[in-house]
Amino acid sequence: MWGAILLISGCSTSEQFTGYSYDPEGTTNTTDKEIELQHKRTIGINKDGVWVSNEFNGARMNDFYKVSDSLYRVVIEPERHPVNNSPWYAFKIWSDTAKTVRVQLSYKHGQHRYTPNLSRDGQHWHSIDPKQIQTDTEAGTATLTLKLTKQPLWVSAQELLLLGDMQQWADSIATNTSALLDTIGYSHRQHPILKLTIGQAAPNRKQGVLVITARQHPPEVTGGLASKAFIEALTADTELAQEFRRHFEIWAYPLLNPDGVQQGHWRNNAAGIDLNRDWKQFNQPETKSVRDDLAPLAQNANRKVYYGIDFHSTNENVFYPINRDISTFPEDFTYRWIDRLRKQLPEAPLRIEPFPPNSPIAKNWIFHTFGADAVTYEVDDAADRQQTRTIARTSAQIIMKMLLEAQQ
């Protein structure tokens, strides 16, 4: 039933990895680093009656001041630097009297990347009107025209998708399906590392395993949204999903970096580490918890890892599979899945960029540990949310069919 287990050792793909071209120097050293703690506060220009605040989870706003009669500036700084250019920001702004103001987003150690999302309640979001934003690519800033009232306006790089949101969602999945919700460990700040175990088989019955990880990098909200839609398709009350759950378990870790998400970090966890570079040293409690939970599967005669998916976000929809000339189990799985996906969604913008499995990232650890194929699934920062869900659900349906075929 299981087929051959791939043993990886001493191959050319395991050569020393020093970082991707976009990685700051020293990223692969995952021992704890100092971070700059964000000062939580409300700042006001009392004469103008204009106020901003970062006193909520997920916020990032380091300073605020008046530049001129018509312009205010919000200063955004990372948790540490050098850092990848993922300049997360989130703050609330309001005025004692109704007025229209111009607010410049100014970044230290980064340049503007994310188109602002706006909300009046922190729950319902919409993208800013293009007429209300001007970007200066040379200076790396963006200037927003905002209509303020006494009711706070939330301004954020992406809609907020926080630990509490994910706990509520995961609890709903567990309540309405046969899934089990568990905590497998804790972050530096003692936030839970959540796990959903989805399946219907007894422990002594042979099953395949699909591994899902997400939100290693805090700003990557679109990847988080895709992972939710993907998991929801796996837990759906459809004939395909029911059949899949009779033969496969899903081990899903939907929020690996709760500290970074809650603190509004650009890239790292509370110890200043890029978690998706710690899948070799395992210096961080978040990655170590997942490793310790998954590793026993390698010796479990009744469970076999077939595939791994790590959800992320970048500036396009792109899949990063393992190089096609490297043997995996199931053979050539990612490429065959994406071929089917393109046939079903020919208008969806999708790109493939293969990499050798020599970097200390999640998908490569799955490959080297279990011999299974794995992929980094990246979603466009600015992707249409409905299209993101459609691609994720369709991907899940195709993968369920293919994994059932691979078991036969």
N, C-alpha and C positions, 0 to 999 in steps of 0.2 A: 504493500500500500504506500509505504513512505518513499520508495526509491532510494537512490544512493545519497549519503550525506557527503557534502563537499568538504574536504579538509584543505585549509589554506595555510601555507607556510613558506616563507623564504622566496616569494615571488617578487618580480620586479615592481609590482604595484605597491609593495610595502616599504618603498624607499622613504627616507626621511622627508616629512612634509613640513615646510616652513611658512605656509600661509598662502591664501589666494592673493591675486593682485590687488584686491580691494581691502585686504586685511591690514590693519596697522601692525607695525613691528611688535613682536612679542606676544601676539594673540594666542599662539599655541602653548604658551606657558600659562597653565591654568591654576597656579597657586594664587591665593587670595591677594587682591590689590586694593589699595585705598580708593574710596570714592568720595566725591564731594556731596555731602548731604544737602538736600534742598531745604531751604528755610521756608516753612509753611507760614503764610501770613496773608493778610489783606492790606493792600496798599491803596491810598487814595490821594488824589489831587484835590485837597479840601476846597480850594477857591473855585474849582470848576465842578465840584460834586461828581467826579468820575472815579470809579473804584474798580480794582481787579483783585482776584483772590485765587490762590492755589490750595485752599484748605479743603481738599477732597481727594479721595483715592484716584490715582491715575493722572493727577495734575503734574504739569511741568511749566513753571513760570518763575524765573529767578530774579527779575527786577522789572520795575515799571516807572516811567517818568515822562514828564511833558517835554517835548522837543520845541514846540512853537504853539501859537494860538490854535493852529489847525492840525497838529500832529502829536500823537503819543507813541511811545516806544515800549514794546515788551521785549525783554532780553531773555533768551533761551540758552541754557548751558547744559552740556551732557553731565552724566554722573562721574565720568572720568574721561581723560583724553591722553593720547590720540584714540579716536573711535570711528567706526564706520559712519558714513553720512546717513544716519537715520534719525533726523532731528525732530523727535517727538515734542509736541507742545500741547497743553490743555489748560485752560483757565476760564474763569467766569469774569464778566465785565458788565457793569451797570452804571446808571447815572441817576442823580437825585431828581433831575428833570429830563424830559424827553429831548434828545438831541442826536444829531448825526456827527460822528467823529471818524478820523482817520487814525488807524493803529498800525504801526510798523512792527513786523516780526523780525527781530535782529538776532542772529545766532553767533555764539562763540564756538569755534572749532567745528563749524558746519555751515551748510548753505541750505536755503529753502528747498524742500522736496515735496511735502504733502499739501495738497489742496485742502483748505480748511473745511471742516464740517461744523454746522451750527445747530444749536438746540436751545429751547426755552425751558426744558425740564431735565436734561441729561439722559433722556430715554429715547426720544424721537428726534431723528437727525435728518438734515438735508445738506447737500453740498452748497457752498457759497455761490451766489450768482457770479459768473465770470466778469460781469461789469463792475463788481464790487472788489476786485482784487487786481493789483498791479505788481508784477514781479520784476526785480532788478537782477538779472543773471550775473552781471559783473560784481555787484555788491553782495549777492547771495541773500537778499532780503525780499520780503513781500509786504505790501501795504494794503490794508483792508479798509473799506468804507463800511461802517457799522451803524445801525440805528439802535440807540440805547434808550432804555426806559428804566424804571425802578426795578422791574423784574430782570434778574440776571440773564445774560446771554452767554451760553456755553460756546467756547471756540476751541476746537480740538483738531489735531492732525488727522484723526480718524474717529469714528464713533467709539465711545467707551465700551469695552468688553472686559469687565473686571472679574476678579476672583469670585465675588458674590454672584455675578451673573452666571458664571460657569458652574458654580456649585448648585444654583437653582436649576439650571438646565440639566446637569447630570443627575440631580435628584429626581427630576421629572422623568428622565429616561428610565431610571431604575424603578420608579414607582409604577410606570405604565407598561413595562416590559419585564422580561425575565432577567434583565441585566442586574449585576451586583455593583454597587458603588462602594469603593474602599479608599482608605488613605494608606499609601505605601511608605510614606516618609514625610519629612518636614524640611522646609527651606531654612536658610540662615535665620530668617525672622519668624520662624515657626509657623509659617503658612503650610497648609496641607498640600501634598503632591497627590492629586486625585487619580484614581484608576477606575475605569468601567470594564467589567468582564462580561461579555455578551456571548451567550451560547446556551445550548440545551442538553449537552451531553454530561453523563456522569464522569467523575474523575478517572474511573477505570476503563473508560471506553476511548478508543483511538479517535483523535480529532486533529485537523489542521489548525494552525493559528495564524491570524492576521494581526500584525502589530501596527498601531497608529500612535504617533506622537505629534504634538503641536505646541505653538506659542513658546518656543525657546527664546525668541526675540520679541520684546514687549510691543513695539509699534506694529507688528505684523498682524493686524486685525483681520485683513481679508483672508489670510491663510486660516485664521481661527474660525471665521465664518464658513469657509469651505469645509473644514474638518467637521463642524457641527452638521452640516447638510449631508456629508458623506456618512457619518455615523447614524444619522436619522434614517437614511436609506437602508442601512444594514439592520436596523431594529424595526423596520416597517412591517405592517401586517399584510405582506404580499406573499404570494406563493413562492417566488424566487427567494426572498429574504428568509422565509421560514425553512425552506429546503437548505439554504446556506447555513443557517444556525444549527441544523441537525448534524452537519458535517464539519463545521468550523467554529472555533471560538475567536472572538475579537478581544484583544487586550489593548485598550485605548487609554492614553495618558494625555488628556486634552489641554492641560495648562502646566507646562514644565517649569515656567519661570514666574511664579506668582509674586515674588518680591519685586522683580523688575516691572511687572505690570502695575502693581499697586503704587509703586514709587514713581511711575512715569519715566522710566529709564529709556535711553535711546537704544541700548543694545544688550546691556549686561544684567547679571543678577546682583544681589546685595553685596557680593564680594568683588564686584568689578570684573566679572568673567563672562566671556561669550560662551554660553553653555554648549553651543554646537561646535566647539573646539575641544571639549572635555570628554570625548568618547573613547579616549585611550588612557589618559591618566586618572580620570574619575576622582578628581580632587574636590568636586563640589557635591553637596548633599542631594541636589536635585537629580543629577545624572547618575550618581551612585545608587540612589533609591530605585531608579528604573532598571539599571543594570542588575542589581541584586534581586529584583523581582523577576526579571526575564531569564537570567542566566541558567537557572535550574532546568529550564525547558530543554536545554541541550542534552541532558541526561534522562529526560522523561520519555519512556518508551511509548506513552499514550498521547503525547503531544509533539507535533512537528511544526516549526515555523515555516510557512510557505512564502510570506511576503511581508515587507515593511514599507510604510508610507510616513514621511515626515513633512508636515504642512508648514509652509513659510509664505512670505510675501516679498515681492521685489517690484521692479518697474514694468513688468510684463507677465503674461501667463507663460511659464516655461517649466519644463520637467527636466530634472538632472538625473538621468539614469546612470548605471554603471556601464563602462565601455562595453560595446556589443561583442567584442572578441573575447571577453572574459566569461567563462562558463559559470552559470548560476542555476539555481533550482527554484521554480520551474524555469526551464531554458528559454531565454529571450522573452521573458514575460512582459516586462515594461514596454518594449517596442511593439509587441503584438497588441497589448492593451491600447496603446495610443493610436495605432493604426485603426482599430475598431472605433475608438472615440472620434477620430477625424471623419470617419465615414458617417457616423450618426449625427455629428454636429459640424458639418463642413464649413459653416460660417464662423465658428468660434476661433479666435486668435490663439493658437497654441504653437509652441516651439520646443524643440528637444536639443539639449546640449549635454552630451555624455562626458563623464569624468572617470579617471581611474580611481579605484577604491583605496587610495593611500592617505587620505586626510582623516583626522580624528573626529568625524561627524557621525550622526546617528545612523544614517543608512549604511555606512561602511561598517560600523560595528555589528549591525545585524547580519550583513554579508559574511564578515569574517568569523562571527560566532556561530551562525547557524547554516552557512552556505546558501542562504535564501537570497533571492533577488530583492531589491529595495530601491526606492526612488525618493528624491526630494521634490515635493509638489509645491511649486511657487505660484502665487496668485498676484495679478497686477494690483498695485496699490490703489489705482483709480478704477478698478473693474466695476462694471455694473453689478450690483448686488444680486439681482435676480439671475443674471447670466452666470455668476459665480456659483450660485446654488444649483442651477441646472447642470453645469459642467460637473460639479461634484457628485450630484445624484446619479447622473448618467455614468460617470466613472465607476461609482460603487456598483451599479447594476452590471456593468461589463465585467468588472473584476470578480464579482460573485460568480457569474457564469463561467469565467475562465478558470477560477480556482476549483470549482466543482468539476470541470472537465479535466483539470490536472490530477485530480484525485482518482479518476476512473482507471 
